[in-house]
Amino acid sequence: MNKEIFLNNNEESLNLCGQFDENLYLMENAFKVTIIARGNKLTIKGKEKNIQKTEKVIEEILAVYCSGHILEEQEIKYIIDRIGIGVKDKMSPVFSEVIYTTVKGENIKSKTLQQRKYIQAIKKYDIVVAIGPAGTGKTYLAVASALAALKAKEVSRIILTRPLVEAGEKIGYLPGDLYEKVNPYLYPLYDAFYLMLGSEKFQKLREEKIIEVVPLAYMRGRTLNDAFILLDEAQNSTADQMKMFLTRLGFESRMVITGDITQIDLEKKDFSGLVQMQHVLDKIEEIGFVCLTSKDVIRHKLVSRIIEAYSFWEKANNSHKFSNTRMQRKKE
């Protein structure tokens, strides 16, 4: 079966085909079709169902192009993969909506369908819980959303916190006062802010207490009003710490809790507050749960494969009993 598609102009054709027609080769390999490009005309040859999937990919690429975003190879592969397995959601909104613009003018957007649903959940719910492996953008997108909320004057401050599990008793041997001891452990929270704000702006906002970075243990006794509160690495919080943190929520505030339940550093993994809360808060509809997977990893292509390999090994060896099954009922 043959199908002809006519493009509007050479620029649209170049964007669709990619450099040296690399995008066409990706589609050909994925769907077992042949695509012939002649000027502004594409001819697709193959089985009808495969041609239909190829057409869908082309439609999505062109829709994203019309929104002003130029797709990278990884994003093209993601679109092909999702359409290949029959996902019917529109892909173009994923790459079109700007969450925040960095100090260097870079537009921060979601990269996958589930990341977009994560962003939408942050806008909808006062408390959002995002569970997924490293590299899925849990913290990065939460920081972008926090800065967007601050810029829009939806909140007056941002509070970042982490449990200091890995430091443990060794923290006493580090030089300096308490701030100097815990500060290196909190550096991962700074990275996204440096990228989005620049180091000088970030330091200024910290000095003005508009952005506050504190260990989770020091949140006790506070009521946090008019704030965007981010708890990172929540899998390393204890059940008591998680309860304490959740009850800090004040008026006009929102919370985002992120973590990876396959990387718990607590000695007794059953005591993880992030694991327990999925059971305790499962029926509260006003809390949004989002499950991210290896398909949402936006890092080196090997990271996704490494995560999948570990997941397969753990299931085969029954070495890890935690799963995301509890996330499915309220999956955004």
N, C-alpha and C positions, 0 to 999 in steps of 0.2 A: 504494500500500500504506500502511496505517495501523498504528501501534504505540502502545500506551498504556503509560505508566510512572507508577506511583503512588509518591509520596515520603512519608516518615514524618511530617514536620511542616513548619510554615511556615518555621522557621529553616533547615532543610535545603533547602527550595525557594528561599529567598532567596539562599543561598550558591551554589546551582547556577546560578540564572538570572543573578545579578549585578545590579548597579545598572542600573535601566531595561532589564532583560533583555539587557544587552550580551553576556553569555556565549552566550545563545541565538542572537543575531544572528551571532556568530562561527562557531558551528556551522552555521547555516543557509547562510552564504556559502561555507563550506569544502566542505560536502557536498551542496549543492543540495537541501536539504530544507526543509520548513516545520514549525516547532515552535510549538504552541499551548499556552500555560500557563493553566490554570484551577484556582486554589487549589493543591492538592497533586498535581494530575494533569497530566502532560504528554502531548500527542498529537503524534506525529511522522509526517509525511506525505512520501513520496518513493519512490525506487527502493529495492528491498530491500537491496542492498549498501551504499547510502548510509545507510539507516536503521541497519544493523548497526554501521557506523563511528560514527555518532552515539551509539548506545547504549553503545559501548565508551568513548567520551569521557565520557559521563555517569557510567558506572561508576567510571572513574578519578577524576573530580572528587569524587564522593561518598566514595570510599575515602580520598582525601587529607583531605577534610573530617572524616571519622571519626577520623583520626589527630591532629586538632587544628590542622592547618595551613590557613590561609586563602590560597588561590591568588591571585596577582596576574595581571593581564591577560597579561603576557609569558609566564607559566607556562601559562596556559590555551592560548595560541597554540602553545606548544611541544608540549603534549599533542595538540592537534588536528593539528599538522603531522606528528608522529611516527606517529600512528594513521592519518593520511591516506595515508602512503606504505607502510603495511603492517607497521610495527614491532610485534612481538608481545610484547615485554618489558612487564612490569608497570610502570606509571609511578609508582604511589603510593609505593613505597619510596624513590624519588628525593627526594621532598619530605618524607619522614617522619623519616629518621634524622638526629639532631643530632650534628654533629661536635664543636662547641665552643660554649659560651655566653659571650658577651662580658661585659665589666664592666658594661654597661648592660642586661644581661639579654636581649640579642638572640641567638636561636639560629641558628647558622651551619649551613646544610645545602647539599647539592648542588642544582643547578638543572636538570641534564640527565642523561640516562642515562650518557653518557660521563664526566661529572664524578663520578658515583657509582662507576663502575668505576675511576676514578683513585683515589678514596678507598680503595676496597677493595684496590687494588694496593699502596698505601702500607702498609696493615695486613699484607699477605701477604708482600711482598718486602723484602729488606734494601736493595736498590737499585732505585729507580723512575726512569724517564726519561719526562718528559711534554713532548711537542712539539706546539705549536699557536700560533695567532695571538694577538694582544693581546686581552685582555678575556675569555679563556676560564677564568679563575680558577686558572691554574697555580700562581702564587705564593701567592695568597690562601688557597687550600685547603690548600696545603702548610704554610703558617704555622699555620692552624687545627689541622691534624693534629699539628704539632710541639708546640703548646701543650697539646693533649689528651694527648699522650704524656708531656709533662713533668708535667702535673697528675696523671696516673695512676702516676707514678714509674716509667715504663717507660724513661726516660732521665733523666740528671741535669743535662743542659745542652743548649742549642740553639746551633748555629753557623751563621751566615749569611755567604755569600760571593758575590762577583761579580768578573768580570774587568774591569779598568779600561781598556778599549780606547778608549772615546770620549775620555777625558782625554788620553791619549797624552803627547806632549812638553809640551803646554800646562800640564800639572800643575805644572811647575816655576815657572810664572809666577803661580800662585795664592798668595795670602798665607798665612802661618802655617806650622806644622810639618806633618809627614806626616799626622797624624790630621786636622788642619784642612783639608788639601788634598783628601783622599779622602772625607771625611765627606759633603760635598754630593752626591757621586756615589752614595753608598749610601743616601741618603734614601728612595728608592722602597721599599727593604726595610723601612723603619720604619713606613710608612703603615698596613699591616695590623696591626702590633703596637700602634700608638697606638689604633686602633679597637677591638681586642680586649681590650687590657690597660689602656688609659689611659696617658697620658704619664708620670705619676709612677711607676707600677708598672713600666713598661718601663725607665725610667732606673735604678730601683733594681736590677732584675735584671741590667742591663748593668754596673752598678758592682760587683755581686757575682760577675760573670763567669759567671752562669747563662745569660745570652744574650750571645753574642759576635758582633760584626760585623767582618769583616776582608776586605781585598782578596784575591783568589784567589792572587796571587803570593806572599803571605805564609803560605800553607798548607804550603809545602814543608818537609819534615823533621819534620812532626808525625804522631803516631798518635792518632787520635781514638776513644777508647773511651767507651761509655755516653753517646752523644750522638746528637742528631737534626741532621743536616747538610744544609743546603739550598744548592745552587749555582743561582743565578738568572742569567738572560741567558747561558746556557751556550753559545749559538751564537757568542759572541764570545771564547770560550776557544780557544787553539791546541790542536793535537793533543798536544803535550808537556804543556801545562797540564792537559788532561783526564786523561791517563794519571797525572800526578802526583796530581791530586785523587782519582781513584778508588782509588789505592793508599794513601790516608790512612785508609780504613775500618778501624776497630778492632772489638774485641769488644763485643757488646751495643749496637751502633750501627746506624743506618739512614741512607741517603742518598736525597735527592730532587733530581733534576737537571731544570731547566726551561729551555725556550728556544723561540725562533721562528726556524726556518731560512730564512725569507723576509726576515729583517731582520738580516743579518750585516754588522757594521761593520768587519770585518777587511779590510785592503787586498787580500789574496789569500783569497777566499772558500773556495777548495778546502782551505785549511788549518784550517778550523773543526773543533775537537775534537768538537763535537756531531754534525756530519755524518759524520765518520770513525768515531765509536764505533758508529754504527748498523751498519756493515759489520763492524767488528772483533768486536763483542760479540753479534752477531746470534744465535749458536747457544748462548749461555749461558742456559739456561732459568730460572735463579734470578734473573735481572734482568727486571723488569717494564717493558715499553714501553707507553705510552698515547698515542694520537693524538687530539688535540682539533681541531675544525674550526670554521668560522664558525657552525655550528649550535649550538655551545656558548658563543658569545659572550653574556655577561651585562652589557651596557652599553647605551647608547643604541641604538635599533633601527637607526640609520644605520651604526653601526660594522660590524655583520655584513654589510650591503650593500656597504660600502666594501671590506671584505676580499675579498668575492666578486668585486667588480669588478676589483680589482688582480690577483687570481688568474687571472681570465679573460684580462685584458690580457697578463699575463706569458706565459701558455701560447700565446696567439695570436701573440705576437712573439718567442717563444723567448728571452726575456731573462733567464730564471732557470731553471737546470737542476736545482735542488734540489727534491725532492718528498718526500712521506711514504710512498713505496712501501715502503721498508724497514721501516716500522712495522707493516705489515699482518700479517706472520706472527705476531707476538707481541702483536697489538693486544688490549688488555684490554677 
